[in-house]
Amino acid sequence: MEASTSGKEGIAEIVFFDLETTVPNRGGKRFWVLEFGAIVVCPKKLVELESYSTLVRPKDLSVVSLRSGRCDGITRGVVANAPAFEDVADKIFSILNGRVWAGHNIQRFDCIRIKEAFSDIGRPAPEPVGMIDSLGVLTEKFGRRAGNMKMATLASYFGLGQQKHRSLDDVRMNLEVLKHCATVLFLESSLPSVLLGKLQGSPTVITRSRANGKLPCREETSRKSLPTSAGYHRAVPYTRGSLAGKMTEGVRNLLCKAQGNQLPLNSLLKHSHTLLR
């Protein structure tokens, strides 16, 4: 089996596809394909190269509801004059065969329905060269932050509008959802401490409002910074005779002693209680 390729790179193209089917109202009944929609995209640029959609008339029209509970759903009257699956099988085969298949929950649903439809007409089903099921990929990589991971929920999470439950519209929505999720994951991997809420306040960060609209000098540090040399002395707004002044002097002397004698940290902590006497 030869794979359909994209341009000169020899890379298999990706086909996003979706099926609309009947919904059996009791056990033992099968699904029937009512609509097929697909877009072929270049794997490197994700630009649409080709698109195709068609309604499909099932062998038994009675399995299709007279009315649909969805705003853009498919009714018996809509598919009454649509082509049978065998009439569009060649086109569907050429769209799918030898490409990377992509879609939402296609492994457990759409792929099975495609094989059933081709089996009904006695023809071998198309075969993929790879599979991208966005339900599994997004559940693993994106997590359930967007809810139950249904396409309608994901689209709502990213503000992409309401799912129409029509094959070609849903396929394009699927691709847009993937792009949005991929962008979020890329940004989070680039700036994890910021975008994942792990950023801790830095003592050297000064906002523009605190700096009165001026950028701070390189040497400027936070007011919480400790002196780094024995000769450092900072004026304080209180007199040396006050309690705060005595504590400041005690801290300065203790640090000077620690630097001069290379006093270990545990010894520094052990004798620090003298500052409060």
Helices and strands as residue ranges (DSSP letters): E 5-6, E 11-12, E 14-21, E 33-41, E 48-55, G 61-63, H 76-79, H 85-96, E 100-103, I 106-110, H 111-120, E 130-133, H 134-141, G 143-146, H 151-157, H 167-190, H 192-195, H 243-261, H 265-271, G 272-276
